[in-house]
Amino acid sequence: MSRGLSIWYDDFSLKVGDSLRREIEHGLARSKFGIVIISPDFFRKEWTQRELDVLVQKEIRSKRKVILPVWHNIDKKTVAKNSLALADVKAAKTSDGLEIVANKILESMPIKGRTDEVTSVPSNGVGSLVDEAFKGNFLNKLSMLAEILQHKRSDWDLNELVDFIIMLVKERIDRWDTASVKFATRELFVRLYKFSDKDGFGDLYPLFKDLFARAYSERRQLLGEMVDSFSMIMFESWVPLDDVERGEKAAKVMVKLAMDFLDKDVKIAQDCAIAIDNLAGDMFEPEILSKEILLAAHAFDKAQGKPELQSFVDDLSSDIRINDMYAWDAEVETYLTDSIAYANWEQRSFGIGLDQFRDKILCPMLQQTIDEQIQNYVDFFTDNETDDQDLTYETELLARRILAYEFLRPDIAKDIRTQVSETGNPAVQKTFEKMIHKSPLLEAIYGESEMITTFDSLLKFFESNSDKENLGIGLTTFNFATIDFTRRLKDSEKETLRGIAQKFGVSEDLELLAQGMTFKMDSLVYLGKEQGHDMKKLVPFLTEINAILEIQRFSTGVEFGLRRLKQG
């Protein structure tokens, strides 16, 4: 920690009340590297082997070094006797002293305790090699461009300034000046990504497209170095910045570069895919994994009769599934489904058709995941059952499993209950039913309560309880209302929603958001101080809205008028 690295270690990362197993698995899934202390005790304990297995899978998936072994009171012969694979990996030794161990660990990492500002040159020796005259001129013009974009100044020719900056970088490419090209690649993105897709400044990729093509034509390795710069930019989006916008916009550039080179040089496309995949396996944000999905879909459509491209698609498909599995381990159950929805919304802007890849690869993948998660839950529940234990975690886990995928597998709750029954263990079955009846949500899912959990049950509630006769008794709504949808709105859907709002008289205060809408409820149901409310309009309005896109949340001011039954 004194070297600037972010550390997860169970002794100081776990709090009283945390689930040890769950928190350790979460920590492993979120970690970029794993320092494995190999001692005689390590090979005698089953739980250490399980944790090592997680890191091995992460290393295979990411195609980079993850495991950093440290030998403590053990020699190579003993390690080899238990694990030939671990014996072959270069390790630090505690017998050399902790300072040397720390130095060796840091030397094994691509980022060495980075604590500098993100706009500065990486501390890997590149900064000192950048041509000083170029650096000064380039940064001066880049700062001018950022100033124009930030303050929306019109007294400068934006295109002329951009062209001049690109020309400066091309000169460095033509000179095979790797250090300056990497520096420029990083600074161009880091200084400008916040302005992209905004008024006056569009997609970032055209800014880089000519530079990528020029680098490839001059020296293929130069383009590889530029892709490496983007890999570093994306890594920093996760650690230390946690900046989804930065990661997504860098991933967009990598997708479009990969698309351009898919037929020309698939190795370039593979390097881009690895950069995206590494971030998708760390951040668990749909904005990132959706880019991997879009690239795979594009390659899928072009792969017929092309073995090299088919292999590329197979690798990407496998990586997508592994990322989803890691997200499940980190308790992000809807990672893949949310990412597919995001990719579906974005596909037109990339000129990519998602349908074939989604239907033939992703949907079967999801069904397989559902089968595995059902079985995993039943195994977990069966292995941990006791009649008097606290079932809070098991209850929460069951609800999350069902909510994550019941729109894809409507009978998932029934399937889980059936598999629990098929264990043939009366104690397990009794505990499972007891758990259901302790949760109003699970009771509703299993049809044993009247809790409002679906759109239909919400409408039924409004129908049964609204003051439709305008007598001051029952439910009335007021103030502004908000509707959240299950995915982002398409432009055509926004137009349809505007039409519905106009039909019901709520268009004046309507605001359509990326994934929702707000409107003034009073405009829909309030008739005035003397006339009261017309609550009969609420259900038809919501029904027409839900027919365009499924409503996930609905909120508004609610008032209940009640009958008076007591004197005094």
Secondary structure as a PSIPRED ss2 file (coil, helix, strand):
# PSIPRED VFORMAT (PSIPRED V4.0)

   1 M C   1.000  0.000  0.000
   2 S C   1.000  0.000  0.000
   3 R C   1.000  0.000  0.000
   4 G C   1.000  0.000  0.000
   5 L C   1.000  0.000  0.000
   6 S C   1.000  0.000  0.000
   7 I C   1.000  0.000  0.000
   8 W C   1.000  0.000  0.000
   9 Y C   1.000  0.000  0.000
  10 D H   0.000  1.000  0.000
  11 D H   0.000  1.000  0.000
  12 F H   0.000  1.000  0.000
  13 S H   0.000  1.000  0.000
  14 L C   1.000  0.000  0.000
  15 K C   1.000  0.000  0.000
  16 V C   1.000  0.000  0.000
  17 G C   1.000  0.000  0.000
  18 D C   1.000  0.000  0.000
  19 S C   1.000  0.000  0.000
  20 L H   0.000  1.000  0.000
  21 R H   0.000  1.000  0.000
  22 R H   0.000  1.000  0.000
  23 E H   0.000  1.000  0.000
  24 I H   0.000  1.000  0.000
  25 E H   0.000  1.000  0.000
  26 H H   0.000  1.000  0.000
  27 G H   0.000  1.000  0.000
  28 L H   0.000  1.000  0.000
  29 A H   0.000  1.000  0.000
  30 R H   0.000  1.000  0.000
  31 S C   1.000  0.000  0.000
  32 K C   1.000  0.000  0.000
  33 F C   1.000  0.000  0.000
  34 G E   0.000  0.000  1.000
  35 I E   0.000  0.000  1.000
  36 V E   0.000  0.000  1.000
  37 I E   0.000  0.000  1.000
  38 I E   0.000  0.000  1.000
  39 S C   1.000  0.000  0.000
  40 P C   1.000  0.000  0.000
  41 D C   1.000  0.000  0.000
  42 F H   0.000  1.000  0.000
  43 F H   0.000  1.000  0.000
  44 R H   0.000  1.000  0.000
  45 K C   1.000  0.000  0.000
  46 E H   0.000  1.000  0.000
  47 W H   0.000  1.000  0.000
  48 T H   0.000  1.000  0.000
  49 Q H   0.000  1.000  0.000
  50 R H   0.000  1.000  0.000
  51 E H   0.000  1.000  0.000
  52 L H   0.000  1.000  0.000
  53 D H   0.000  1.000  0.000
  54 V H   0.000  1.000  0.000
  55 L H   0.000  1.000  0.000
  56 V H   0.000  1.000  0.000
  57 Q H   0.000  1.000  0.000
  58 K H   0.000  1.000  0.000
  59 E H   0.000  1.000  0.000
  60 I H   0.000  1.000  0.000
  61 R H   0.000  1.000  0.000
  62 S H   0.000  1.000  0.000
  63 K C   1.000  0.000  0.000
  64 R C   1.000  0.000  0.000
  65 K C   1.000  0.000  0.000
  66 V C   1.000  0.000  0.000
  67 I E   0.000  0.000  1.000
  68 L E   0.000  0.000  1.000
  69 P E   0.000  0.000  1.000
  70 V E   0.000  0.000  1.000
  71 W E   0.000  0.000  1.000
  72 H C   1.000  0.000  0.000
  73 N C   1.000  0.000  0.000
  74 I C   1.000  0.000  0.000
  75 D C   1.000  0.000  0.000
  76 K H   0.000  1.000  0.000
  77 K H   0.000  1.000  0.000
  78 T H   0.000  1.000  0.000
  79 V H   0.000  1.000  0.000
  80 A H   0.000  1.000  0.000
  81 K H   0.000  1.000  0.000
  82 N H   0.000  1.000  0.000
  83 S C   1.000  0.000  0.000
  84 L H   0.000  1.000  0.000
  85 A H   0.000  1.000  0.000
  86 L H   0.000  1.000  0.000
  87 A H   0.000  1.000  0.000
  88 D C   1.000  0.000  0.000
  89 V C   1.000  0.000  0.000
  90 K C   1.000  0.000  0.000
  91 A C   1.000  0.000  0.000
  92 A E   0.000  0.000  1.000
  93 K E   0.000  0.000  1.000
  94 T H   0.000  1.000  0.000
  95 S H   0.000  1.000  0.000
  96 D H   0.000  1.000  0.000
  97 G C   1.000  0.000  0.000
  98 L H   0.000  1.000  0.000
  99 E H   0.000  1.000  0.000
 100 I H   0.000  1.000  0.000
 101 V H   0.000  1.000  0.000
 102 A H   0.000  1.000  0.000
 103 N H   0.000  1.000  0.000
 104 K H   0.000  1.000  0.000
 105 I H   0.000  1.000  0.000
 106 L H   0.000  1.000  0.000
 107 E H   0.000  1.000  0.000
 108 S C   1.000  0.000  0.000
 109 M C   1.000  0.000  0.000
 110 P C   1.000  0.000  0.000
 111 I C   1.000  0.000  0.000
 112 K C   1.000  0.000  0.000
 113 G C   1.000  0.000  0.000
 114 R C   1.000  0.000  0.000
 115 T C   1.000  0.000  0.000
 116 D C   1.000  0.000  0.000
 117 E C   1.000  0.000  0.000
 118 V C   1.000  0.000  0.000
 119 T C   1.000  0.000  0.000
 120 S C   1.000  0.000  0.000
 121 V C   1.000  0.000  0.000
 122 P C   1.000  0.000  0.000
 123 S C   1.000  0.000  0.000
 124 N C   1.000  0.000  0.000
 125 G C   1.000  0.000  0.000
 126 V C   1.000  0.000  0.000
 127 G H   0.000  1.000  0.000
 128 S H   0.000  1.000  0.000
 129 L H   0.000  1.000  0.000
 130 V C   1.000  0.000  0.000
 131 D C   1.000  0.000  0.000
 132 E H   0.000  1.000  0.000
 133 A H   0.000  1.000  0.000
 134 F H   0.000  1.000  0.000
 135 K H   0.000  1.000  0.000
 136 G H   0.000  1.000  0.000
 137 N H   0.000  1.000  0.000
 138 F H   0.000  1.000  0.000
 139 L H   0.000  1.000  0.000
 140 N H   0.000  1.000  0.000
 141 K H   0.000  1.000  0.000
 142 L H   0.000  1.000  0.000
 143 S H   0.000  1.000  0.000
 144 M H   0.000  1.000  0.000
 145 L H   0.000  1.000  0.000
 146 A H   0.000  1.000  0.000
 147 E H   0.000  1.000  0.000
 148 I H   0.000  1.000  0.000
 149 L H   0.000  1.000  0.000
 150 Q H   0.000  1.000  0.000
 151 H H   0.000  1.000  0.000
 152 K C   1.000  0.000  0.000
 153 R C   1.000  0.000  0.000
 154 S C   1.000  0.000  0.000
 155 D C   1.000  0.000  0.000
 156 W C   1.000  0.000  0.000
 157 D C   1.000  0.000  0.000
 158 L H   0.000  1.000  0.000
 159 N H   0.000  1.000  0.000
 160 E H   0.000  1.000  0.000
 161 L H   0.000  1.000  0.000
 162 V H   0.000  1.000  0.000
 163 D H   0.000  1.000  0.000
 164 F H   0.000  1.000  0.000
 165 I H   0.000  1.000  0.000
 166 I H   0.000  1.000  0.000
 167 M H   0.000  1.000  0.000
 168 L H   0.000  1.000  0.000
 169 V H   0.000  1.000  0.000
 170 K H   0.000  1.000  0.000
 171 E H   0.000  1.000  0.000
 172 R H   0.000  1.000  0.000
 173 I H   0.000  1.000  0.000
 174 D H   0.000  1.000  0.000
 175 R C   1.000  0.000  0.000
 176 W C   1.000  0.000  0.000
 177 D C   1.000  0.000  0.000
 178 T H   0.000  1.000  0.000
 179 A H   0.000  1.000  0.000
 180 S H   0.000  1.000  0.000
 181 V H   0.000  1.000  0.000
 182 K H   0.000  1.000  0.000
 183 F H   0.000  1.000  0.000
 184 A H   0.000  1.000  0.000
 185 T H   0.000  1.000  0.000
 186 R H   0.000  1.000  0.000
 187 E H   0.000  1.000  0.000
 188 L H   0.000  1.000  0.000
 189 F H   0.000  1.000  0.000
 190 V H   0.000  1.000  0.000
 191 R H   0.000  1.000  0.000
 192 L H   0.000  1.000  0.000
 193 Y H   0.000  1.000  0.000
 194 K H   0.000  1.000  0.000
 195 F H   0.000  1.000  0.000
 196 S C   1.000  0.000  0.000
 197 D C   1.000  0.000  0.000
 198 K E   0.000  0.000  1.000
 199 D C   1.000  0.000  0.000
 200 G C   1.000  0.000  0.000
 201 F E   0.000  0.000  1.000
 202 G C   1.000  0.000  0.000
 203 D C   1.000  0.000  0.000
 204 L C   1.000  0.000  0.000
 205 Y H   0.000  1.000  0.000
 206 P H   0.000  1.000  0.000
 207 L H   0.000  1.000  0.000
 208 F H   0.000  1.000  0.000
 209 K H   0.000  1.000  0.000
 210 D H   0.000  1.000  0.000
 211 L H   0.000  1.000  0.000
 212 F H   0.000  1.000  0.000
 213 A H   0.000  1.000  0.000
 214 R H   0.000  1.000  0.000
 215 A H   0.000  1.000  0.000
 216 Y H   0.000  1.000  0.000
 217 S H   0.000  1.000  0.000
 218 E H   0.000  1.000  0.000
 219 R C   1.000  0.000  0.000
 220 R H   0.000  1.000  0.000
 221 Q H   0.000  1.000  0.000
 222 L H   0.000  1.000  0.000
 223 L H   0.000  1.000  0.000
 224 G H   0.000  1.000  0.000
 225 E H   0.000  1.000  0.000
 226 M H   0.000  1.000  0.000
 227 V H   0.000  1.000  0.000
 228 D H   0.000  1.000  0.000
 229 S H   0.000  1.000  0.000
 230 F H   0.000  1.000  0.000
 231 S H   0.000  1.000  0.000
 232 M H   0.000  1.000  0.000
 233 I H   0.000  1.000  0.000
 234 M H   0.000  1.000  0.000
 235 F H   0.000  1.000  0.000
 236 E H   0.000  1.000  0.000
 237 S H   0.000  1.000  0.000
 238 W H   0.000  1.000  0.000
 239 V C   1.000  0.000  0.000
 240 P C   1.000  0.000  0.000
 241 L C   1.000  0.000  0.000
 242 D C   1.000  0.000  0.000
 243 D C   1.000  0.000  0.000
 244 V H   0.000  1.000  0.000
 245 E H   0.000  1.000  0.000
 246 R H   0.000  1.000  0.000
 247 G H   0.000  1.000  0.000
 248 E H   0.000  1.000  0.000
 249 K H   0.000  1.000  0.000
 250 A H   0.000  1.000  0.000
 251 A H   0.000  1.000  0.000
 252 K H   0.000  1.000  0.000
 253 V H   0.000  1.000  0.000
 254 M H   0.000  1.000  0.000
 255 V H   0.000  1.000  0.000
 256 K H   0.000  1.000  0.000
 257 L H   0.000  1.000  0.000
 258 A H   0.000  1.000  0.000
 259 M H   0.000  1.000  0.000
 260 D H   0.000  1.000  0.000
 261 F H   0.000  1.000  0.000
 262 L C   1.000  0.000  0.000
 263 D C   1.000  0.000  0.000
 264 K C   1.000  0.000  0.000
 265 D C   1.000  0.000  0.000
 266 V H   0.000  1.000  0.000
 267 K H   0.000  1.000  0.000
 268 I H   0.000  1.000  0.000
 269 A H   0.000  1.000  0.000
 270 Q H   0.000  1.000  0.000
 271 D H   0.000  1.000  0.000
 272 C H   0.000  1.000  0.000
 273 A H   0.000  1.000  0.000
 274 I H   0.000  1.000  0.000
 275 A H   0.000  1.000  0.000
 276 I H   0.000  1.000  0.000
 277 D H   0.000  1.000  0.000
 278 N H   0.000  1.000  0.000
 279 L H   0.000  1.000  0.000
 280 A H   0.000  1.000  0.000
 281 G H   0.000  1.000  0.000
 282 D H   0.000  1.000  0.000
 283 M H   0.000  1.000  0.000
 284 F C   1.000  0.000  0.000
 285 E C   1.000  0.000  0.000
 286 P H   0.000  1.000  0.000
 287 E H   0.000  1.000  0.000
 288 I H   0.000  1.000  0.000
 289 L H   0.000  1.000  0.000
 290 S H   0.000  1.000  0.000
 291 K H   0.000  1.000  0.000
 292 E H   0.000  1.000  0.000
 293 I H   0.000  1.000  0.000
 294 L H   0.000  1.000  0.000
 295 L H   0.000  1.000  0.000
 296 A H   0.000  1.000  0.000
 297 A H   0.000  1.000  0.000
 298 H H   0.000  1.000  0.000
 299 A H   0.000  1.000  0.000
 300 F H   0.000  1.000  0.000
 301 D H   0.000  1.000  0.000
 302 K H   0.000  1.000  0.000
 303 A C   1.000  0.000  0.000
 304 Q C   1.000  0.000  0.000
 305 G C   1.000  0.000  0.000
 306 K C   1.000  0.000  0.000
 307 P H   0.000  1.000  0.000
 308 E H   0.000  1.000  0.000
 309 L H   0.000  1.000  0.000
 310 Q H   0.000  1.000  0.000
 311 S H   0.000  1.000  0.000
 312 F H   0.000  1.000  0.000
 313 V H   0.000  1.000  0.000
 314 D H   0.000  1.000  0.000
 315 D H   0.000  1.000  0.000
 316 L H   0.000  1.000  0.000
 317 S H   0.000  1.000  0.000
 318 S H   0.000  1.000  0.000
 319 D H   0.000  1.000  0.000
 320 I H   0.000  1.000  0.000
 321 R H   0.000  1.000  0.000
 322 I H   0.000  1.000  0.000
 323 N H   0.000  1.000  0.000
 324 D H   0.000  1.000  0.000
 325 M H   0.000  1.000  0.000
 326 Y H   0.000  1.000  0.000
 327 A H   0.000  1.000  0.000
 328 W H   0.000  1.000  0.000
 329 D H   0.000  1.000  0.000
 330 A C   1.000  0.000  0.000
 331 E C   1.000  0.000  0.000
 332 V C   1.000  0.000  0.000
 333 E C   1.000  0.000  0.000
 334 T C   1.000  0.000  0.000
 335 Y H   0.000  1.000  0.000
 336 L H   0.000  1.000  0.000
 337 T H   0.000  1.000  0.000
 338 D H   0.000  1.000  0.000
 339 S H   0.000  1.000  0.000
 340 I H   0.000  1.000  0.000
 341 A H   0.000  1.000  0.000
 342 Y H   0.000  1.000  0.000
 343 A H   0.000  1.000  0.000
 344 N H   0.000  1.000  0.000
 345 W H   0.000  1.000  0.000
 346 E H   0.000  1.000  0.000
 347 Q H   0.000  1.000  0.000
 348 R H   0.000  1.000  0.000
 349 S H   0.000  1.000  0.000
 350 F H   0.000  1.000  0.000
 351 G C   1.000  0.000  0.000
 352 I C   1.000  0.000  0.000
 353 G C   1.000  0.000  0.000
 354 L C   1.000  0.000  0.000
 355 D H   0.000  1.000  0.000
 356 Q H   0.000  1.000  0.000
 357 F H   0.000  1.000  0.000
 358 R H   0.000  1.000  0.000
 359 D H   0.000  1.000  0.000
 360 K H   0.000  1.000  0.000
 361 I H   0.000  1.000  0.000
 362 L H   0.000  1.000  0.000
 363 C H   0.000  1.000  0.000
 364 P H   0.000  1.000  0.000
 365 M H   0.000  1.000  0.000
 366 L H   0.000  1.000  0.000
 367 Q H   0.000  1.000  0.000
 368 Q H   0.000  1.000  0.000
 369 T H   0.000  1.000  0.000
 370 I H   0.000  1.000  0.000
 371 D H   0.000  1.000  0.000
 372 E H   0.000  1.000  0.000
 373 Q H   0.000  1.000  0.000
 374 I H   0.000  1.000  0.000
 375 Q H   0.000  1.000  0.000
 376 N H   0.000  1.000  0.000
 377 Y H   0.000  1.000  0.000
 378 V H   0.000  1.000  0.000
 379 D H   0.000  1.000  0.000
 380 F H   0.000  1.000  0.000
 381 F H   0.000  1.000  0.000
 382 T H   0.000  1.000  0.000
 383 D H   0.000  1.000  0.000
 384 N H   0.000  1.000  0.000
 385 E C   1.000  0.000  0.000
 386 T C   1.000  0.000  0.000
 387 D C   1.000  0.000  0.000
 388 D C   1.000  0.000  0.000
 389 Q C   1.000  0.000  0.000
 390 D C   1.000  0.000  0.000
 391 L C   1.000  0.000  0.000
 392 T H   0.000  1.000  0.000
 393 Y H   0.000  1.000  0.000
 394 E H   0.000  1.000  0.000
 395 T H   0.000  1.000  0.000
 396 E H   0.000  1.000  0.000
 397 L H   0.000  1.000  0.000
 398 L H   0.000  1.000  0.000
 399 A H   0.000  1.000  0.000
 400 R H   0.000  1.000  0.000
 401 R H   0.000  1.000  0.000
 402 I H   0.000  1.000  0.000
 403 L H   0.000  1.000  0.000
 404 A H   0.000  1.000  0.000
 405 Y H   0.000  1.000  0.000
 406 E C   1.000  0.000  0.000
 407 F C   1.000  0.000  0.000
 408 L C   1.000  0.000  0.000
 409 R C   1.000  0.000  0.000
 410 P C   1.000  0.000  0.000
 411 D C   1.000  0.000  0.000
 412 I H   0.000  1.000  0.000
 413 A H   0.000  1.000  0.000
 414 K H   0.000  1.000  0.000
 415 D H   0.000  1.000  0.000
 416 I H   0.000  1.000  0.000
 417 R H   0.000  1.000  0.000
 418 T H   0.000  1.000  0.000
 419 Q H   0.000  1.000  0.000
 420 V H   0.000  1.000  0.000
 421 S H   0.000  1.000  0.000
 422 E C   1.000  0.000  0.000
 423 T C   1.000  0.000  0.000
 424 G C   1.000  0.000  0.000
 425 N C   1.000  0.000  0.000
 426 P H   0.000  1.000  0.000
 427 A H   0.000  1.000  0.000
 428 V H   0.000  1.000  0.000
 429 Q H   0.000  1.000  0.000
 430 K H   0.000  1.000  0.000
 431 T H   0.000  1.000  0.000
 432 F H   0.000  1.000  0.000
 433 E H   0.000  1.000  0.000
 434 K H   0.000  1.000  0.000
 435 M H   0.000  1.000  0.000
 436 I H   0.000  1.000  0.000
 437 H H   0.000  1.000  0.000
 438 K C   1.000  0.000  0.000
 439 S C   1.000  0.000  0.000
 440 P H   0.000  1.000  0.000
 441 L H   0.000  1.000  0.000
 442 L H   0.000  1.000  0.000
 443 E H   0.000  1.000  0.000
 444 A H   0.000  1.000  0.000
 445 I H   0.000  1.000  0.000
 446 Y C   1.000  0.000  0.000
 447 G C   1.000  0.000  0.000
 448 E C   1.000  0.000  0.000
 449 S C   1.000  0.000  0.000
 450 E C   1.000  0.000  0.000
 451 M C   1.000  0.000  0.000
 452 I C   1.000  0.000  0.000
 453 T C   1.000  0.000  0.000
 454 T C   1.000  0.000  0.000
 455 F H   0.000  1.000  0.000
 456 D H   0.000  1.000  0.000
 457 S H   0.000  1.000  0.000
 458 L H   0.000  1.000  0.000
 459 L H   0.000  1.000  0.000
 460 K H   0.000  1.000  0.000
 461 F H   0.000  1.000  0.000
 462 F H   0.000  1.000  0.000
 463 E H   0.000  1.000  0.000
 464 S H   0.000  1.000  0.000
 465 N H   0.000  1.000  0.000
 466 S E   0.000  0.000  1.000
 467 D C   1.000  0.000  0.000
 468 K C   1.000  0.000  0.000
 469 E C   1.000  0.000  0.000
 470 N C   1.000  0.000  0.000
 471 L C   1.000  0.000  0.000
 472 G C   1.000  0.000  0.000
 473 I C   1.000  0.000  0.000
 474 G E   0.000  0.000  1.000
 475 L E   0.000  0.000  1.000
 476 T E   0.000  0.000  1.000
 477 T E   0.000  0.000  1.000
 478 F E   0.000  0.000  1.000
 479 N E   0.000  0.000  1.000
 480 F E   0.000  0.000  1.000
 481 A E   0.000  0.000  1.000
 482 T E   0.000  0.000  1.000
 483 I E   0.000  0.000  1.000
 484 D E   0.000  0.000  1.000
 485 F E   0.000  0.000  1.000
 486 T C   1.000  0.000  0.000
 487 R C   1.000  0.000  0.000
 488 R C   1.000  0.000  0.000
 489 L C   1.000  0.000  0.000
 490 K C   1.000  0.000  0.000
 491 D H   0.000  1.000  0.000
 492 S H   0.000  1.000  0.000
 493 E H   0.000  1.000  0.000
 494 K H   0.000  1.000  0.000
 495 E H   0.000  1.000  0.000
 496 T H   0.000  1.000  0.000
 497 L H   0.000  1.000  0.000
 498 R H   0.000  1.000  0.000
 499 G H   0.000  1.000  0.000
 500 I H   0.000  1.000  0.000
 501 A H   0.000  1.000  0.000
 502 Q H   0.000  1.000  0.000
 503 K H   0.000  1.000  0.000
 504 F C   1.000  0.000  0.000
 505 G C   1.000  0.000  0.000
 506 V C   1.000  0.000  0.000
 507 S C   1.000  0.000  0.000
 508 E C   1.000  0.000  0.000
 509 D C   1.000  0.000  0.000
 510 L C   1.000  0.000  0.000
 511 E E   0.000  0.000  1.000
 512 L E   0.000  0.000  1.000
 513 L C   1.000  0.000  0.000
 514 A C   1.000  0.000  0.000
 515 Q C   1.000  0.000  0.000
 516 G E   0.000  0.000  1.000
 517 M E   0.000  0.000  1.000
 518 T E   0.000  0.000  1.000
 519 F E   0.000  0.000  1.000
 520 K E   0.000  0.000  1.000
 521 M H   0.000  1.000  0.000
 522 D H   0.000  1.000  0.000
 523 S H   0.000  1.000  0.000
 524 L H   0.000  1.000  0.000
 525 V H   0.000  1.000  0.000
 526 Y E   0.000  0.000  1.000
 527 L E   0.000  0.000  1.000
 528 G E   0.000  0.000  1.000
 529 K C   1.000  0.000  0.000
 530 E C   1.000  0.000  0.000
 531 Q C   1.000  0.000  0.000
 532 G E   0.000  0.000  1.000
 533 H E   0.000  0.000  1.000
 534 D C   1.000  0.000  0.000
 535 M H   0.000  1.000  0.000
 536 K H   0.000  1.000  0.000
 537 K H   0.000  1.000  0.000
 538 L H   0.000  1.000  0.000
 539 V H   0.000  1.000  0.000
 540 P H   0.000  1.000  0.000
 541 F H   0.000  1.000  0.000
 542 L H   0.000  1.000  0.000
 543 T H   0.000  1.000  0.000
 544 E H   0.000  1.000  0.000
 545 I H   0.000  1.000  0.000
 546 N H   0.000  1.000  0.000
 547 A H   0.000  1.000  0.000
 548 I H   0.000  1.000  0.000
 549 L C   1.000  0.000  0.000
 550 E C   1.000  0.000  0.000
 551 I E   0.000  0.000  1.000
 552 Q E   0.000  0.000  1.000
 553 R E   0.000  0.000  1.000
 554 F E   0.000  0.000  1.000
 555 S E   0.000  0.000  1.000
 556 T E   0.000  0.000  1.000
 557 G E   0.000  0.000  1.000
 558 V E   0.000  0.000  1.000
 559 E E   0.000  0.000  1.000
 560 F E   0.000  0.000  1.000
 561 G E   0.000  0.000  1.000
 562 L C   1.000  0.000  0.000
 563 R C   1.000  0.000  0.000
 564 R C   1.000  0.000  0.000
 565 L C   1.000  0.000  0.000
 566 K C   1.000  0.000  0.000
 567 Q C   1.000  0.000  0.000
 568 G C   1.000  0.000  0.000
